[in-house]
Structure formats: structure tokens, C-alpha cells
Amino acid sequence: MKRVFLIVLDSFGVGEAPDAAAFGDAGASTLRSVSRSPFFRMDHLAAAGFGLMDGVTVFPKPAHPTAAVARMRERSAGKDTTIGHWEIAGLISPKPLPTYPHGFPADVIAAFEQATGRGVLCNRPYSGTDVIRDYGPEQLKTGRLIVYTSADSVFQIAAHEDVIPLEELYADCRIARKLLTGDHSVGRVIARPYVGTPEAGFTRVGAHRHDFSLEPPGTTLLDAVRAAGQDVIAVGKISDIFAGRGVTESVPIAGNDDGMARTLALGSRDFRGLCFVNLVDFDAMYGHRQDADGYARALAAFDDWLPSFLPLLGPDDLLILTADHGCDPGDDSTDHTREYTPMLAFGPSVRPGSLGTRDTFADIAATVAEALSVPLATPGASFLQAILA
């Protein structure tokens, strides 16, 4: 094949994984919670065959599906963005990345303060919008950095753009990335700039967010495709997630709508290799914020976009849709959830039908590698021959 488009609907889980209870996520289902919204509509994906997926009952089983579908199980020891994407790209992580439910240790914060020359506020797990509301006024007065985390392996730094310029914030994130090694090798250090006033309210500037990620511990699909001399076009936060490794072109986006528009443009472009896309709004804007209606609207928007993209696929092209974890907006937590994820494969050469439940997200990496005739050592098993017409 010539081109593979791999699109991650960030956090779109389709039901609790067998080990969900061990992660505190018994009964979780992002799809089920979102499907209860009056704004839920996924007509095109339903017609494609979403209802043929194991365990999915919110859609009918079409007589004439147009996609090959499967339910994917995560084998890595985590439920975060970094580990999920690494597994999609062929690496299973047997050890979870460190998390900090009580904040970062005092010695870590002290070293960070000394290296940056600024004090620290908060140092607790916190909602990203709540933390700037609660600590923003004090940051305006003191110039201290707001450091916070979540259930994910993240060290997040919020800074008002009028107090701490963007380049200084990014420099502080690089300092944190160098400090956070060994037992404290968090998956991502994230710059979270914001603007506003205490009176009018503070707003995060999503376009200026930047992730400083831990490098993958082994060869990924991206590395393999680039090493073979092919293109690896990273749309959205893909380049950040993989610390830029294996990427030949990075395309930043300002949200789902922008990401879909840029992916549509890339669909008309002549290239050979992989276009890897992350649509983050499902997770960042709706899953974490427990907004099932917003999530449903975003899925409907993607569903409406899909028919405009599919005609751009040539006979040697493949589109794979999947997710990296769940983030059930109907549970009692704002955290990610341990869930199965969907896989739908489209293309003129794809034979529709169900592939059942796959043992690891890494099966996607194996499939893409085979499709592009790229060697990749991965525990995943390719399903390419099973979907070729």
C-alpha cells in the first residue's frame, strides 16, 4: 500500500476491559455514557459496521457493512495517552509510568524551584480549569509556577502569559523534563499557558500548549516507517507524544475541527507512508470534563466529516480509526478509564466484517507495517491479510 491514515479518537473507549476493576474502572464505558446523550448520532460509522464489534450493543448490525472492525484490548500496564499511543505504535509497556496522587515529592519540587528560579504553587492533582481559577490570582501576585498533576503520568505547569512568557514556560518545561528521570520518569511534562483576569475569569490557550514527552523505550512504527525512507506525517499531538522521534512532518492543530480539516487536505496530497492523527478534544474538552453532551456532539461532527474523507482513499490506501484508552464522562471520576477501544478499517481494498477481539493495540502497528512493507519487530500480529478483499 502507498498511504495509511491512522486516526486516534482520543479516549473513545467502548467498554470495560477485563482488568478494569484493577484500575478502579469496573463498569466503565465511554461509548455507553455518550450514547445516552440526546445529541448522540453516529449514522455513518453505524452503517460502516460499528455494531459488528464485540460487546457493542448501541448500534444495529448492518447487513452490508463497509469497514472491517475489531475490539482492541490494551496489554500495557496503564491507561494514559503515552502508553496507549506507544502500544498502538508497537510497544507494550509492562511497567506503568509513575503517577503522583499526593503531588510530587519535596525533593523534586525543590530541585525544580532552584533550577527555574521561581517558586511553586499547588503541587496536587487538579483539574486544569479549576487550578487556574484557584491559583491564578496568587500567581499574578507572586510569579510562582502552578505545578499540578492528574491520574495520568504528567507534570503540568500552568503559567499566565502576561506573567511568565511562553518561551520561559517552555524552558521551564525542558528543565522539568531533564529532572524527571529514573523513578520519576513521567510520561509527559505539559506547558499549560492561560490568559485572563480574576474578575473576568481565566482561559487556557490550547494553541500554545506543548507536551515534552518521554522518549519511547524501543523502536516504534514511526521509527520503522521513517527508516524505510517513507513519510511520517504527525497531526495534532502525535509528534509531542513520541518526542518527535520518527516524524518527518509535524502538523499542529487547534482542536478537532482544525485537525479534521488538515487531515482532509492531507488526503488530497501525494505522499508515501503514514499519516498519524490525534483528535484530542474528545478527551481534553469532554471526557475529562464529564461532558457527555459535548462528547456526543464531537462524535457527530466526526461522523459527518468521515464521508468527505473516504472518497480520497485510492486503491492503495488504508484508513484505520482507533482510540488510546477510555475517559467515561458518565462515571464518578474525571480520569481516564481502562477500556477496550474500537478499530475500524476502510479502503477500496478492505473486506468488511468483524475480526473479533484483538489481544493488543500493537496489532495495529503490525498491520500498518505490513501494509507499507516496512520491517518492524513488535509483539502485535498483523490482521492485514484478514481484511484484504
N, C-alpha and C positions, 0 to 999 in steps of 0.2 A: 504494500500500500504506500501511497505517497504522503498523505496527510492524516494525522489523528488529532481530533479535538477532544480534550478531556476536561469536562466542566464539573466542578465541585459545587454543589448546592450546600453551602456551609451549614452544617448542623441538622440536615434534614434526615433524621432517623426514622425508621419505620417499625419500631417495636423493640421491647426489651431484649437484650442479648441473654444467653443462658447464664452468664455470670453477673448479670445486672445487680443482683442483691449484694454482691461483694463490694460494689461501688456505691451502694446506697440508692440504687435506681430501680428497685423492684417495681414492675408495673409501668415503667416509663414508655411513652410512645409519642414522639413529636407529631407524627402523621395523624394519630387518633385525636390528639388535642386540637390540632389545627383544623381537622375535618369537621369539628363541631361548630366552627365559626360560620355565621351566615354568609361570610364573604368567600368561603372556600369554593374554588372552582378550578379543576384541572382536566378539562374536557379532552384536550389533545393528548396529554400523557395517559389518560384513561383509555382512549381509543388506541394508543400505541401498544398497550398491554400491561400497564402498571398493575392491574388486578390479577394478573397471572403469577405475580410474585408470591413466594411462600409467605403465609401469615398475613397478607394484606386483604382486608375484607371491605374496605371503604369504597372500592371501585368494582364495577362489574367485570366479568371475564369476557373480553371481546372475541367474537368468532373469527375475526380476521385482523389480528394484531400486526403492527408494522415494526416492532422492535423486539430484540432478544432481551430478556430480563433475568435478573438473578437477585437474590438477597445475599448481602455480603456480611460476614462475621469478622470482627476485629480480633486479632490474636495478640496484639501488643498489650503491655501492662499499663494501659492508660486510656483516657477518653478526651484528650486535648487535641488542639489543632495540629501541633507539631508532629506528635506521634502518629496521628491519623493520616496526615499527608505523607509522612515517611513510609508508612505501610502501603499506601496507595502506590507509592513510587518504588516499592520492592523491599523495604527493610522492616522486619519485625523487631520491636524493642521489648526484650524480656524484662527490663527493669524500668519502673516508672520514673519519669522526671520528678525532681523534688518539688514539693508544694509546701506552703507556709500558712497553715490555718491560724497561727497565732502571731503572724508577722515575721520579719526576718530577724535573725539573731543580732544581738547588740554589737558584736564584733564586726559583722558585715556592714551594718549601718555606720559604725564609727569609721571604718576604712573608707566608705563611700563619702562621708562628710569631709574627711580630711583631703581626699583626692579632688573633690569638686569645689571645696571652699565654701559650701553652703550647708546649712542645717537641713534637717528632715522633719517633715510633719507626717502624721498619721501612722504609717508603718503597720497597717492592718489589712485584712481582706475587706474590700469595699466595692460597692457599685461605682462604676466610673462616672456616672452623672451625679450621684449623691456625694462623692468625695470632693468634687469641686464646689458643690453647694456648701458643704460643711466646713471645708478648709480653705476655700478660695479667698475669703476675706482676710484670713490670717496670713496667707501667702502674699497678698498685696501689701500688707504692713511689714512683713519680716523678710521677704525674699527667699524664704526657705522652700525647698523642693517637696512636693507632695509625693510620697512613695507609698504605693499600695499594691496589693496582690488580689488573687481570687482563688477559686478552687483549682484553677489551671496553674501550670508551672510558668508563672510570669512575674517579672519585676517591672512594675509600671510607674512611670514618672509623669505626673501632671504638672504643667507649668503655664502660667498666664503669659501670653505672647508679649504683653507690654512690660512685664517684669523680668522675664527670662527669655531672651531672644531665641528663635528657633535653632540657630546654629549652636548656641550654648547648650540648649536642651539636648540636641543630637550628640554633642561632645560628651555631655554628662552620661548619656545612654551608652556611649562607647566605653567610658570609664567603668560603668557598671558591668558591661559585658566582659571586660577583661578581669574584673574582680570575681565574677561569679563562675568559678571553676570548681573542679573536684566534686565534693559532695553538694556544692551549691550551684551546679551547672543547670540553671533554669533553662527552660525551652526558649523563652523569648524575653528580651528587655524591650519594653514598648514606650515610645515617646507619645504622650497624650497632651498636645497643646490645646489651649482653650482661650476664649475671649469673653468679654462682657464685664458687668459690674454687679456688686451685691444687690443693688436696688432693682436693676432690670433682669438679673439672672445671668448665669454663666452658660456658655455653649461650647462644646468640644468642636475643634476644627478637624474633621475627619480627613480632609485632603492633606493635612500636614502630619498626620500620624505616620510613624515609621517604626518598623519592627527590626530589632537586632537579634537574629536567631542563632541558636547553637548549630554548628555545622553537623550535618548528618554523619553518623558514625561509620558509614560504609558507602559503597557505590550505589547510586540511585538510578532510576530510569533516566532522569535528566542528564546525569553524567554520561551514561551509556550512549544516549542519542547524540549528544554534542560530540563525544569522542568519535562517533561514526561519521562526523562531518555534516550532520543534519542540523536543521534549525530547532531551537527550543525557545518558543515564544511564551513568556510568562505574563499572564494578565491578572491584575489585582495584586494580592499579597503573596503570590506564589514565590516570587524572587526573594522576598523577605523570609519566608518560611524555610527556604533552602539556603539561606545566607548567600544568595547569588550564585551558588555553585551549579554548574551545568547549564546556565541560562545564556542564550545568545542575544536575547532581546527582552527587555522588561517594559511592560505597558501598564503604568499606574492608572488606577481608576478612582472615581469619586463616588462609587456606590453601584448598586445592581444595574440601574438603568444605563449608566455610563459603561459598565462592564459588558452588558449585552450589546450596546451599540458598537463598541470596539471589537467585540468578537464577531459581530455581523460583518464589519469591514474586513476583518482578517479572513473571513470565509470567502471573500471575493479575491483574496490575494494569492498569488502563486508562490508557494514555498514547499519545501520537503522536510517533514519531521513532525514535531509535536507542538501543539498549541494547548497549553495547560492554563485553565481559567479557574479562579476562585471568586464566587459571588458571596460576599461576606455579610450582606445586610440581613439575611435570614437569621444569622447567629447574633451579630452585634446589635442590630436595631430591634429585633423582635423576640428571639429566643431568650436571650439574657434578660430582657425587659418584661418577660411574661406577657407579651402582647400577641395573643393568638390571632386576633383580627388582622393586625399588621402583617403577621407571618402569612396568613391566608391570602391577603391582597398581593403580597410579594410573589407567592407561588402562582397566583392567577396571572400576574404580569409576565412571569417567565413562561408560563403555558401559552400565553398569547404571542410571545416572541418566537417560540420554537418553530411554528410553521414558516416563518420568514427565513429561518436559517437552513432548514433541511434541504430546500432545493439547491443550495450552494454546494452540497456534497456531491463530488464526482464519483465515478465508478471505483476509484482507488482511494476513497476517503472513508473515514470512520468517525462517528461521534459517540462518545461514552459519557453518560451522566451518572454521577455518584454523589456521595457525601463522606465526610470525615469523622462524624460522631453524631450524637443527638443533642438537642437542647430543648427539652419538652417545656413549652410555655404554659402547660396546664398543671405542672406539679408544684411542690411546695418549696422549690429552690430555684435560684437564678443560674445555677451551674449547668455545665454540660451533663449529658446523660449517656449511659452505656447502652447503646442500641445497635441493632442491625442497621445497615444502610442499603439504599437501593442501587441497582446497576441497570441501566437501560442502554443498549447499543443500537445505533441507527446507521444506515448507509445503504446504497443501492445493492451492495453485495451481501447484506446481512439477511440471514434466515430467521424470521420471527419465531418466538417461542420461549419457554421457560427453561432455565438452566438449574433450577432448584436453589439450594443454599450453598454458597461457596465458603471454603474454610478460612480464607484470609483475604483482606483487601489487596494483598500483594498479587493475587491472581490478575488484577487489572494491569499491573506493571508487566507481568509475564506476557499478557495478551498484546499490549501495545508494543513491547519489544519485538515479539514475533511478527506483528503486522508491519513494522518498519524494518524488519530484517536486521535487527540490532542485537548483538550478544549481551546478555545480562544474567548474572548469577543471582537468583532470587529463590526463596522458598515457595513463591507462588507458582501456580500451574496455569498455563495459558488455556483459555477457552476459545481461542480464535477459530480453530477448525470446527468447533461445535456450532459456531454462528455463521460460518460462511455458506452462502447458498450454493 
